[in-house]
Amino acid sequence: MERPKINDKVLSYSEILRVIGRYLDTHNIGEARIIETADGFIVQGVIQSGTRTGERDTYQLSAEDLVDLRNDATAQRGKRV
């Protein structure tokens, strides 16, 4: 996968993994597997709470999804001064 860019700056792997980690936390997913593909990342894990507790689920995150998730995270915590 060609790593996504924000304002012409390529996202580092640590930033991509941070975004994916936040996604896993907000969706209560554990026992995660993260697989990089040509189209983005496939994330698999076990749902940790709610009516689907214990079920395994799979998500595909494209480069655009990662940019959106990162922008959402930045908006929630505020921009640096």
N, C-alpha and C positions, 0 to 999 in steps of 0.2 A: 504494500500500500504506500502510496505517496503520502507522506505526513501532511496533515492540514496546516494551513497558514492563517494567521490573524494579523491584519495590517502588515502583510509581507514578511512576517516573522514566523518561521516554522516552529510548530509545537514540539518540544522535546519529549522524549519517551517518558521522562518522569512526570511531566505535566499531563500527558495522555493517560498514564496509569493513575494519576491522582484523580482525574475526571472519571475514569472508570470505577475507581474505588468509591467515590462519592455516589455514583449511580447505584452500585451494589448496596451501599449503606442505606440510601433513601428507599430502595425497594426491598429491604430486609432479605438480602440474598447472601448466603454463606457457601462454604465449600466450592469456591469459584474456580473455574478454568477460563483462561483468557487466551484466545487463539487469534493471531494476526493473519489476515488473508489479503488478497489483492484488492478487495472491496472495503476493507475496514477491519473491524474486530468482531469475533463471535465470542459472546460471554455466556457461559453456562454456569448454573449454580442451583442450590437447593433453597427454596423459600423457607424462611425462618419463623414467620409469624402469620397470623390471619387464617382464613378458611382453607388456604392451600398449603399450610405448613407441611413440610416434608416432601413436597412435589419438586421435581427437577424441571427447570425451565431454561430456554435458550433465547438469547437476544442477539440481534445483529446491529452493530453500531457503525454507521458510515462515517467518513471524514466530516461530512456536514453535521451529523449528529454530535460528534465530538466537539465541534466548534460551538454548536448551540448549547450543549451541556456546560462547556467552559464559560461561555458568556452568561448563562444563567447563574453559575456559581459566583462569578465576578460581580454580577448585579446584586446578589444577595448579601455578599460580605462588604460591598462597597469598593470603590476604586482607591488606589493608593494616592496619597497627596504628594 
